[in-house]
Amino acid sequence: METTMLRAATKPASEPEDHDHAECRAAGQVLDRIGDKWTVMAVGTLSKGPMRFNAMMRVIGGVSHRMLTLTLRALERDGLVKRTAYPTIPPKVEYELTELGRSLIGPLKTLANWAQRNRPAMEAARARFDGDKDRENQT
């Protein structure tokens, strides 16, 4: 929100408002993809190197076959994952991060570190907030 307001205040008058809205929507779509729980888990798993589907399921744990399939397809569609099928019997399929996908490892590690450092403060804030809400409901 602040970024949008700052951009609106500093953008040239010739740049239409619709341009800002389109940029925000596009950024939102990217954030929806890379911020998804299963995307984060899949990228983290594939950061160790190429893997087969069932190996990924074991490492990630808790993901359904369907959800991992949908996640990998979306990542492949977005150019973050490469799927390689080998003509063997039985068929062998491996997934690996593309260069674009590997470029996501650093930002995700940074975000994970931030989450670990700040989780206690967030939990304390939630407890305070929930306590305040409980008191409001009692009056």
C-alpha positions in Angstrom: 0.0 0.0 0.0 2.7 2.5 1.0 4.7 1.5 -2.1 1.7 2.2 -4.3 1.1 5.6 -2.7 4.8 6.5 -3.0 4.8 5.5 -6.6 1.7 7.5 -7.2 3.2 10.6 -5.6 6.5 10.3 -7.6 5.3 9.0 -11.0 5.2 11.3 -14.0 1.8 12.9 -14.7 1.9 11.3 -18.2 1.8 7.8 -16.7 -1.8 6.6 -16.4 -3.3 5.3 -13.1 -4.3 2.0 -14.8 -0.6 1.3 -15.2 -0.1 1.2 -11.5 -3.1 -1.0 -11.0 -1.9 -3.4 -13.7 1.6 -3.6 -12.1 0.1 -4.3 -8.7 -2.1 -7.1 -10.1 0.9 -8.6 -11.9 3.0 -8.5 -8.8 0.2 -10.0 -6.8 0.0 -12.9 -9.2 3.7 -13.5 -8.9 3.5 -13.3 -5.1 0.5 -15.7 -5.1 2.7 -18.2 -6.9 5.9 -17.9 -4.9 4.2 -17.3 -1.6 2.2 -20.5 -1.7 3.0 -23.0 1.0 3.5 -25.9 -1.4 5.6 -23.8 -3.8 7.9 -22.8 -1.0 8.2 -26.5 0.1 8.8 -27.7 -3.5 11.4 -25.0 -4.3 13.2 -25.8 -1.0 13.2 -29.5 -1.8 14.4 -29.0 -5.3 17.2 -26.6 -4.1 19.1 -29.8 -3.2 19.0 -30.9 -6.8 16.8 -32.8 -9.3 14.3 -35.2 -7.7 11.6 -37.6 -8.7 8.0 -37.0 -7.8 7.7 -39.7 -5.1 11.0 -38.6 -3.5 9.6 -35.1 -3.3 6.4 -36.3 -1.7 8.5 -38.1 1.0 10.7 -35.1 1.7 7.9 -32.6 1.8 5.4 -34.7 3.8 1.8 -33.8 4.2 1.3 -32.9 0.6 -1.3 -34.8 -1.4 -0.4 -36.4 -4.8 -2.8 -34.0 -6.5 -1.5 -30.9 -4.7 2.1 -31.7 -5.6 1.1 -32.4 -9.2 -0.7 -29.1 -9.4 2.1 -27.2 -7.8 4.8 -28.7 -10.0 2.7 -28.0 -13.2 2.2 -24.4 -12.1 6.0 -24.0 -11.4 6.8 -25.5 -14.8 4.3 -23.2 -16.5 5.9 -20.2 -14.8 9.4 -21.3 -15.8 10.6 -22.1 -12.3 10.8 -25.9 -12.7 11.9 -28.1 -15.6 10.3 -31.5 -16.0 12.4 -34.2 -17.7 10.8 -37.5 -18.8 13.2 -40.3 -19.6 12.1 -43.0 -22.1 12.6 -46.0 -19.8 10.4 -48.7 -18.5 9.0 -47.8 -16.1 9.0 -44.2 -17.1 11.3 -42.0 -15.1 10.5 -38.3 -14.5 12.7 -35.8 -12.7 12.0 -32.3 -11.7 14.6 -29.6 -11.2 14.8 -25.9 -10.7 15.5 -23.7 -13.7 17.9 -20.8 -13.5 14.8 -18.6 -12.7 13.7 -21.1 -10.0 17.2 -21.2 -8.5 17.1 -17.4 -8.3 14.2 -17.8 -5.8 16.2 -19.8 -3.3 18.0 -16.8 -1.7 14.9 -14.7 -1.2 13.0 -17.7 0.2 15.9 -18.4 2.6 15.8 -14.7 3.7 12.1 -14.8 4.2 12.3 -18.1 6.2 15.0 -16.6 8.4 12.9 -13.5 9.0 9.9 -15.8 9.9 12.0 -17.8 12.4 13.4 -14.6 14.0 10.1 -12.8 14.3 7.7 -15.7 15.0 7.9 -15.2 18.8 7.1 -11.5 18.5 4.2 -12.3 16.2 2.9 -14.9 18.6 3.1 -12.5 21.5 1.3 -9.8 19.5 -1.5 -12.3 18.6 -1.9 -13.3 22.3 -2.1 -9.6 23.2 -4.6 -8.9 20.4 -6.7 -12.0 21.3 -6.7 -11.0 24.9 -7.9 -7.5 24.0 -10.7 -9.0 21.8 -11.7 -11.3 24.7 -12.0 -8.3 27.0 -14.0 -6.3 24.5 -16.5 -9.1 24.1 -17.0 -9.3 27.9 -18.1 -5.7 28.1 
